[in-house]
Amino acid sequence: MEVTNGIFKAAGQIYSNNRGSILRTIVYTVGHFAIAITVLMIVADVSFMIALTDAIVEPIANSIWYFILDKWWASRSKSK
């Protein structure tokens, strides 16, 4: 119970300290999904469900790629 309360308290503090950024991030993300879905449906002539899947999966894949690239880049920069 204490762990759960601690997690909720920490999450509440993070939200309080970053409310504006979190809201803008959510709005940006929803907009990104809507734009990606629309573009895929128009340009690639795919169904809504395929476009929705790509609009969600593709940014996640890019995030993972960026994380790996950043870790590699940082490890190369330290050695020079």
Jmol script that loads the backbone (N, CA, C; Angstrom):
load data "model"
ATOM      1  N   MET A   1       0.823  -1.197   0.000  1.00  0.00           N
ATOM      2  CA  MET A   1       0.000   0.000   0.000  1.00  0.00           C
ATOM      3  C   MET A   1       0.863   1.255   0.000  1.00  0.00           C
ATOM      4  N   GLU A   2       1.966   1.245   0.780  1.00  0.00           N
ATOM      5  CA  GLU A   2       2.845   2.415   0.821  1.00  0.00           C
ATOM      6  C   GLU A   2       3.500   2.662  -0.528  1.00  0.00           C
ATOM      7  N   VAL A   3       3.867   1.583  -1.217  1.00  0.00           N
ATOM      8  CA  VAL A   3       4.492   1.727  -2.527  1.00  0.00           C
ATOM      9  C   VAL A   3       3.510   2.375  -3.497  1.00  0.00           C
ATOM     10  N   THR A   4       2.275   1.892  -3.488  1.00  0.00           N
ATOM     11  CA  THR A   4       1.251   2.448  -4.372  1.00  0.00           C
ATOM     12  C   THR A   4       1.026   3.928  -4.068  1.00  0.00           C
ATOM     13  N   ASN A   5       0.928   4.265  -2.802  1.00  0.00           N
ATOM     14  CA  ASN A   5       0.742   5.673  -2.421  1.00  0.00           C
ATOM     15  C   ASN A   5       1.932   6.519  -2.867  1.00  0.00           C
ATOM     16  N   GLY A   6       3.134   5.967  -2.730  1.00  0.00           N
ATOM     17  CA  GLY A   6       4.339   6.686  -3.156  1.00  0.00           C
ATOM     18  C   GLY A   6       4.358   6.929  -4.650  1.00  0.00           C
ATOM     19  N   ILE A   7       3.927   5.926  -5.407  1.00  0.00           N
ATOM     20  CA  ILE A   7       3.889   6.056  -6.864  1.00  0.00           C
ATOM     21  C   ILE A   7       2.890   7.134  -7.267  1.00  0.00           C
ATOM     22  N   PHE A   8       1.699   7.098  -6.659  1.00  0.00           N
ATOM     23  CA  PHE A   8       0.680   8.102  -6.981  1.00  0.00           C
ATOM     24  C   PHE A   8       1.121   9.501  -6.552  1.00  0.00           C
ATOM     25  N   LYS A   9       1.804   9.606  -5.431  1.00  0.00           N
ATOM     26  CA  LYS A   9       2.293  10.900  -4.968  1.00  0.00           C
ATOM     27  C   LYS A   9       3.364  11.435  -5.910  1.00  0.00           C
ATOM     28  N   ALA A  10       4.281  10.569  -6.333  1.00  0.00           N
ATOM     29  CA  ALA A  10       5.332  10.977  -7.268  1.00  0.00           C
ATOM     30  C   ALA A  10       4.728  11.383  -8.610  1.00  0.00           C
ATOM     31  N   ALA A  11       3.762  10.613  -9.087  1.00  0.00           N
ATOM     32  CA  ALA A  11       3.102  10.934 -10.354  1.00  0.00           C
ATOM     33  C   ALA A  11       2.378  12.266 -10.255  1.00  0.00           C
ATOM     34  N   GLY A  12       1.743  12.506  -9.128  1.00  0.00           N
ATOM     35  CA  GLY A  12       1.047  13.777  -8.909  1.00  0.00           C
ATOM     36  C   GLY A  12       2.007  14.955  -8.912  1.00  0.00           C
ATOM     37  N   GLN A  13       3.166  14.782  -8.300  1.00  0.00           N
ATOM     38  CA  GLN A  13       4.164  15.848  -8.289  1.00  0.00           C
ATOM     39  C   GLN A  13       4.720  16.103  -9.690  1.00  0.00           C
ATOM     40  N   ILE A  14       4.972  15.026 -10.429  1.00  0.00           N
ATOM     41  CA  ILE A  14       5.460  15.181 -11.801  1.00  0.00           C
ATOM     42  C   ILE A  14       4.424  15.931 -12.626  1.00  0.00           C
ATOM     43  N   TYR A  15       3.158  15.542 -12.477  1.00  0.00           N
ATOM     44  CA  TYR A  15       2.088  16.222 -13.212  1.00  0.00           C
ATOM     45  C   TYR A  15       2.003  17.687 -12.816  1.00  0.00           C
ATOM     46  N   SER A  16       2.034  17.986 -11.519  1.00  0.00           N
ATOM     47  CA  SER A  16       1.934  19.372 -11.047  1.00  0.00           C
ATOM     48  C   SER A  16       3.070  20.232 -11.568  1.00  0.00           C
ATOM     49  N   ASN A  17       4.272  19.664 -11.605  1.00  0.00           N
ATOM     50  CA  ASN A  17       5.445  20.427 -12.044  1.00  0.00           C
ATOM     51  C   ASN A  17       5.534  20.568 -13.562  1.00  0.00           C
ATOM     52  N   ASN A  18       4.798  19.738 -14.295  1.00  0.00           N
ATOM     53  CA  ASN A  18       4.923  19.725 -15.753  1.00  0.00           C
ATOM     54  C   ASN A  18       3.578  19.777 -16.462  1.00  0.00           C
ATOM     55  N   ARG A  19       2.569  20.319 -15.819  1.00  0.00           N
ATOM     56  CA  ARG A  19       1.205  20.300 -16.348  1.00  0.00           C
ATOM     57  C   ARG A  19       1.120  20.830 -17.778  1.00  0.00           C
ATOM     58  N   GLY A  20       1.718  21.983 -18.039  1.00  0.00           N
ATOM     59  CA  GLY A  20       1.658  22.581 -19.376  1.00  0.00           C
ATOM     60  C   GLY A  20       2.331  21.710 -20.426  1.00  0.00           C
ATOM     61  N   SER A  21       3.500  21.215 -20.116  1.00  0.00           N
ATOM     62  CA  SER A  21       4.228  20.373 -21.065  1.00  0.00           C
ATOM     63  C   SER A  21       3.490  19.072 -21.327  1.00  0.00           C
ATOM     64  N   ILE A  22       2.916  18.494 -20.298  1.00  0.00           N
ATOM     65  CA  ILE A  22       2.184  17.239 -20.462  1.00  0.00           C
ATOM     66  C   ILE A  22       0.963  17.464 -21.348  1.00  0.00           C
ATOM     67  N   LEU A  23       0.235  18.547 -21.117  1.00  0.00           N
ATOM     68  CA  LEU A  23      -0.939  18.845 -21.933  1.00  0.00           C
ATOM     69  C   LEU A  23      -0.545  19.067 -23.390  1.00  0.00           C
ATOM     70  N   ARG A  24       0.504  19.849 -23.626  1.00  0.00           N
ATOM     71  CA  ARG A  24       0.956  20.084 -25.003  1.00  0.00           C
ATOM     72  C   ARG A  24       1.423  18.791 -25.652  1.00  0.00           C
ATOM     73  N   THR A  25       2.069  17.933 -24.900  1.00  0.00           N
ATOM     74  CA  THR A  25       2.526  16.650 -25.432  1.00  0.00           C
ATOM     75  C   THR A  25       1.346  15.790 -25.847  1.00  0.00           C
ATOM     76  N   ILE A  26       0.313  15.764 -25.035  1.00  0.00           N
ATOM     77  CA  ILE A  26      -0.888  14.979 -25.358  1.00  0.00           C
ATOM     78  C   ILE A  26      -1.553  15.529 -26.615  1.00  0.00           C
ATOM     79  N   VAL A  27      -1.705  16.860 -26.687  1.00  0.00           N
ATOM     80  CA  VAL A  27      -2.315  17.479 -27.862  1.00  0.00           C
ATOM     81  C   VAL A  27      -1.477  17.181 -29.105  1.00  0.00           C
ATOM     82  N   TYR A  28      -0.156  17.299 -29.000  1.00  0.00           N
ATOM     83  CA  TYR A  28       0.732  17.008 -30.122  1.00  0.00           C
ATOM     84  C   TYR A  28       0.586  15.550 -30.565  1.00  0.00           C
ATOM     85  N   THR A  29       0.544  14.639 -29.618  1.00  0.00           N
ATOM     86  CA  THR A  29       0.444  13.219 -29.935  1.00  0.00           C
ATOM     87  C   THR A  29      -0.861  12.899 -30.639  1.00  0.00           C
ATOM     88  N   VAL A  30      -1.953  13.426 -30.137  1.00  0.00           N
ATOM     89  CA  VAL A  30      -3.258  13.198 -30.778  1.00  0.00           C
ATOM     90  C   VAL A  30      -3.243  13.787 -32.186  1.00  0.00           C
ATOM     91  N   GLY A  31      -2.680  14.976 -32.335  1.00  0.00           N
ATOM     92  CA  GLY A  31      -2.569  15.590 -33.654  1.00  0.00           C
ATOM     93  C   GLY A  31      -1.706  14.763 -34.592  1.00  0.00           C
ATOM     94  N   HIS A  32      -0.600  14.237 -34.063  1.00  0.00           N
ATOM     95  CA  HIS A  32       0.278  13.386 -34.876  1.00  0.00           C
ATOM     96  C   HIS A  32      -0.480  12.166 -35.385  1.00  0.00           C
ATOM     97  N   PHE A  33      -1.220  11.524 -34.504  1.00  0.00           N
ATOM     98  CA  PHE A  33      -1.993  10.347 -34.919  1.00  0.00           C
ATOM     99  C   PHE A  33      -3.004  10.724 -36.003  1.00  0.00           C
ATOM    100  N   ALA A  34      -3.711  11.826 -35.809  1.00  0.00           N
ATOM    101  CA  ALA A  34      -4.729  12.246 -36.780  1.00  0.00           C
ATOM    102  C   ALA A  34      -4.106  12.573 -38.136  1.00  0.00           C
ATOM    103  N   ILE A  35      -2.985  13.277 -38.121  1.00  0.00           N
ATOM    104  CA  ILE A  35      -2.309  13.618 -39.373  1.00  0.00           C
ATOM    105  C   ILE A  35      -1.787  12.372 -40.058  1.00  0.00           C
ATOM    106  N   ALA A  36      -1.154  11.490 -39.309  1.00  0.00           N
ATOM    107  CA  ALA A  36      -0.604  10.260 -39.891  1.00  0.00           C
ATOM    108  C   ALA A  36      -1.710   9.389 -40.487  1.00  0.00           C
ATOM    109  N   ILE A  37      -2.810   9.266 -39.778  1.00  0.00           N
ATOM    110  CA  ILE A  37      -3.934   8.467 -40.282  1.00  0.00           C
ATOM    111  C   ILE A  37      -4.473   9.065 -41.575  1.00  0.00           C
ATOM    112  N   THR A  38      -4.683  10.376 -41.573  1.00  0.00           N
ATOM    113  CA  THR A  38      -5.223  11.048 -42.745  1.00  0.00           C
ATOM    114  C   THR A  38      -4.293  10.900 -43.952  1.00  0.00           C
ATOM    115  N   VAL A  39      -3.014  11.148 -43.745  1.00  0.00           N
ATOM    116  CA  VAL A  39      -2.047  11.053 -44.848  1.00  0.00           C
ATOM    117  C   VAL A  39      -1.997   9.630 -45.389  1.00  0.00           C
ATOM    118  N   LEU A  40      -1.944   8.650 -44.520  1.00  0.00           N
ATOM    119  CA  LEU A  40      -1.892   7.258 -44.988  1.00  0.00           C
ATOM    120  C   LEU A  40      -3.144   6.868 -45.757  1.00  0.00           C
ATOM    121  N   MET A  41      -4.290   7.302 -45.275  1.00  0.00           N
ATOM    122  CA  MET A  41      -5.530   6.958 -45.965  1.00  0.00           C
ATOM    123  C   MET A  41      -5.596   7.616 -47.345  1.00  0.00           C
ATOM    124  N   ILE A  42      -5.091   8.836 -47.467  1.00  0.00           N
ATOM    125  CA  ILE A  42      -5.152   9.553 -48.743  1.00  0.00           C
ATOM    126  C   ILE A  42      -4.027   9.096 -49.688  1.00  0.00           C
ATOM    127  N   VAL A  43      -2.797   9.097 -49.195  1.00  0.00           N
ATOM    128  CA  VAL A  43      -1.649   8.817 -50.055  1.00  0.00           C
ATOM    129  C   VAL A  43      -1.513   7.327 -50.362  1.00  0.00           C
ATOM    130  N   ALA A  44      -1.627   6.493 -49.334  1.00  0.00           N
ATOM    131  CA  ALA A  44      -1.408   5.057 -49.528  1.00  0.00           C
ATOM    132  C   ALA A  44      -2.702   4.303 -49.790  1.00  0.00           C
ATOM    133  N   ASP A  45      -3.832   4.978 -49.666  1.00  0.00           N
ATOM    134  CA  ASP A  45      -5.139   4.366 -49.909  1.00  0.00           C
ATOM    135  C   ASP A  45      -5.330   3.088 -49.086  1.00  0.00           C
ATOM    136  N   VAL A  46      -5.064   3.220 -47.780  1.00  0.00           N
ATOM    137  CA  VAL A  46      -5.250   2.087 -46.868  1.00  0.00           C
ATOM    138  C   VAL A  46      -6.475   2.327 -45.999  1.00  0.00           C
ATOM    139  N   SER A  47      -6.934   1.274 -45.355  1.00  0.00           N
ATOM    140  CA  SER A  47      -8.106   1.389 -44.492  1.00  0.00           C
ATOM    141  C   SER A  47      -7.762   2.175 -43.221  1.00  0.00           C
ATOM    142  N   PHE A  48      -8.787   2.610 -42.539  1.00  0.00           N
ATOM    143  CA  PHE A  48      -8.605   3.353 -41.289  1.00  0.00           C
ATOM    144  C   PHE A  48      -7.838   2.523 -40.262  1.00  0.00           C
ATOM    145  N   MET A  49      -8.172   1.251 -40.116  1.00  0.00           N
ATOM    146  CA  MET A  49      -7.514   0.411 -39.100  1.00  0.00           C
ATOM    147  C   MET A  49      -6.026   0.218 -39.394  1.00  0.00           C
ATOM    148  N   ILE A  50      -5.678   0.049 -40.652  1.00  0.00           N
ATOM    149  CA  ILE A  50      -4.258  -0.071 -41.005  1.00  0.00           C
ATOM    150  C   ILE A  50      -3.546   1.247 -40.737  1.00  0.00           C
ATOM    151  N   ALA A  51      -4.163   2.356 -41.128  1.00  0.00           N
ATOM    152  CA  ALA A  51      -3.568   3.670 -40.889  1.00  0.00           C
ATOM    153  C   ALA A  51      -3.413   3.936 -39.394  1.00  0.00           C
ATOM    154  N   LEU A  52      -4.419   3.572 -38.607  1.00  0.00           N
ATOM    155  CA  LEU A  52      -4.355   3.755 -37.158  1.00  0.00           C
ATOM    156  C   LEU A  52      -3.218   2.944 -36.555  1.00  0.00           C
ATOM    157  N   THR A  53      -3.102   1.701 -36.980  1.00  0.00           N
ATOM    158  CA  THR A  53      -2.022   0.840 -36.474  1.00  0.00           C
ATOM    159  C   THR A  53      -0.667   1.442 -36.791  1.00  0.00           C
ATOM    160  N   ASP A  54      -0.477   1.882 -38.032  1.00  0.00           N
ATOM    161  CA  ASP A  54       0.800   2.481 -38.412  1.00  0.00           C
ATOM    162  C   ASP A  54       1.061   3.779 -37.658  1.00  0.00           C
ATOM    163  N   ALA A  55       0.026   4.571 -37.452  1.00  0.00           N
ATOM    164  CA  ALA A  55       0.184   5.848 -36.753  1.00  0.00           C
ATOM    165  C   ALA A  55       0.619   5.652 -35.306  1.00  0.00           C
ATOM    166  N   ILE A  56       0.326   4.499 -34.749  1.00  0.00           N
ATOM    167  CA  ILE A  56       0.732   4.208 -33.371  1.00  0.00           C
ATOM    168  C   ILE A  56       2.061   3.454 -33.332  1.00  0.00           C
ATOM    169  N   VAL A  57       2.203   2.453 -34.173  1.00  0.00           N
ATOM    170  CA  VAL A  57       3.390   1.584 -34.138  1.00  0.00           C
ATOM    171  C   VAL A  57       4.637   2.318 -34.645  1.00  0.00           C
ATOM    172  N   GLU A  58       4.504   3.081 -35.705  1.00  0.00           N
ATOM    173  CA  GLU A  58       5.665   3.738 -36.309  1.00  0.00           C
ATOM    174  C   GLU A  58       6.374   4.692 -35.344  1.00  0.00           C
ATOM    175  N   PRO A  59       5.679   5.550 -34.599  1.00  0.00           N
ATOM    176  CA  PRO A  59       6.397   6.407 -33.641  1.00  0.00           C
ATOM    177  C   PRO A  59       7.074   5.608 -32.519  1.00  0.00           C
ATOM    178  N   ILE A  60       6.471   4.514 -32.119  1.00  0.00           N
ATOM    179  CA  ILE A  60       7.097   3.677 -31.091  1.00  0.00           C
ATOM    180  C   ILE A  60       8.388   3.079 -31.639  1.00  0.00           C
ATOM    181  N   ALA A  61       8.345   2.571 -32.879  1.00  0.00           N
ATOM    182  CA  ALA A  61       9.548   2.011 -33.509  1.00  0.00           C
ATOM    183  C   ALA A  61      10.628   3.088 -33.652  1.00  0.00           C
ATOM    184  N   ASN A  62      10.231   4.299 -34.046  1.00  0.00           N
ATOM    185  CA  ASN A  62      11.199   5.389 -34.156  1.00  0.00           C
ATOM    186  C   ASN A  62      11.805   5.746 -32.802  1.00  0.00           C
ATOM    187  N   SER A  63      11.015   5.699 -31.751  1.00  0.00           N
ATOM    188  CA  SER A  63      11.520   5.995 -30.411  1.00  0.00           C
ATOM    189  C   SER A  63      12.573   4.982 -29.991  1.00  0.00           C
ATOM    190  N   ILE A  64      12.313   3.725 -30.261  1.00  0.00           N
ATOM    191  CA  ILE A  64      13.273   2.671 -29.926  1.00  0.00           C
ATOM    192  C   ILE A  64      14.556   2.862 -30.731  1.00  0.00           C
ATOM    193  N   TRP A  65      14.406   3.135 -32.037  1.00  0.00           N
ATOM    194  CA  TRP A  65      15.561   3.374 -32.892  1.00  0.00           C
ATOM    195  C   TRP A  65      16.367   4.555 -32.364  1.00  0.00           C
ATOM    196  N   TYR A  66      15.693   5.650 -32.000  1.00  0.00           N
ATOM    197  CA  TYR A  66      16.401   6.828 -31.496  1.00  0.00           C
ATOM    198  C   TYR A  66      17.165   6.502 -30.211  1.00  0.00           C
ATOM    199  N   PHE A  67      16.549   5.747 -29.314  1.00  0.00           N
ATOM    200  CA  PHE A  67      17.199   5.381 -28.056  1.00  0.00           C
ATOM    201  C   PHE A  67      18.481   4.600 -28.329  1.00  0.00           C
ATOM    202  N   ILE A  68      18.398   3.612 -29.222  1.00  0.00           N
ATOM    203  CA  ILE A  68      19.576   2.803 -29.571  1.00  0.00           C
ATOM    204  C   ILE A  68      20.648   3.695 -30.214  1.00  0.00           C
ATOM    205  N   LEU A  69      20.242   4.528 -31.151  1.00  0.00           N
ATOM    206  CA  LEU A  69      21.182   5.428 -31.815  1.00  0.00           C
ATOM    207  C   LEU A  69      21.847   6.360 -30.815  1.00  0.00           C
ATOM    208  N   ASP A  70      21.072   6.937 -29.903  1.00  0.00           N
ATOM    209  CA  ASP A  70      21.617   7.859 -28.915  1.00  0.00           C
ATOM    210  C   ASP A  70      22.614   7.164 -27.994  1.00  0.00           C
ATOM    211  N   LYS A  71      22.284   5.945 -27.555  1.00  0.00           N
ATOM    212  CA  LYS A  71      23.213   5.194 -26.696  1.00  0.00           C
ATOM    213  C   LYS A  71      24.513   4.918 -27.440  1.00  0.00           C
ATOM    214  N   TRP A  72      24.416   4.507 -28.705  1.00  0.00           N
ATOM    215  CA  TRP A  72      25.609   4.228 -29.506  1.00  0.00           C
ATOM    216  C   TRP A  72      26.412   5.515 -29.698  1.00  0.00           C
ATOM    217  N   TRP A  73      25.720   6.600 -30.061  1.00  0.00           N
ATOM    218  CA  TRP A  73      26.373   7.885 -30.319  1.00  0.00           C
ATOM    219  C   TRP A  73      27.113   8.375 -29.073  1.00  0.00           C
ATOM    220  N   ALA A  74      26.436   8.287 -27.936  1.00  0.00           N
ATOM    221  CA  ALA A  74      27.047   8.752 -26.685  1.00  0.00           C
ATOM    222  C   ALA A  74      28.268   7.907 -26.328  1.00  0.00           C
ATOM    223  N   SER A  75      28.193   6.598 -26.584  1.00  0.00           N
ATOM    224  CA  SER A  75      29.343   5.743 -26.265  1.00  0.00           C
ATOM    225  C   SER A  75      30.530   6.061 -27.176  1.00  0.00           C
ATOM    226  N   ARG A  76      30.277   6.457 -28.412  1.00  0.00           N
ATOM    227  CA  ARG A  76      31.348   6.819 -29.343  1.00  0.00           C
ATOM    228  C   ARG A  76      31.946   8.175 -28.970  1.00  0.00           C
ATOM    229  N   SER A  77      31.121   9.075 -28.467  1.00  0.00           N
ATOM    230  CA  SER A  77      31.595  10.421 -28.119  1.00  0.00           C
ATOM    231  C   SER A  77      32.481  10.396 -26.881  1.00  0.00           C
ATOM    232  N   LYS A  78      32.194   9.506 -25.953  1.00  0.00           N
ATOM    233  CA  LYS A  78      32.967   9.433 -24.713  1.00  0.00           C
ATOM    234  C   LYS A  78      34.398   8.955 -24.965  1.00  0.00           C
ATOM    235  N   SER A  79      34.565   8.098 -25.962  1.00  0.00           N
ATOM    236  CA  SER A  79      35.874   7.503 -26.192  1.00  0.00           C
ATOM    237  C   SER A  79      36.835   8.443 -26.914  1.00  0.00           C
ATOM    238  N   LYS A  80      36.361   9.571 -27.402  1.00  0.00           N
ATOM    239  CA  LYS A  80      37.253  10.487 -28.152  1.00  0.00           C
ATOM    240  C   LYS A  80      37.755  11.597 -27.289  1.00  0.00           C
TER     241      LYS A  80
END
end "model"
wireframe off; spacefill off
backbone 0.3
color backbone group
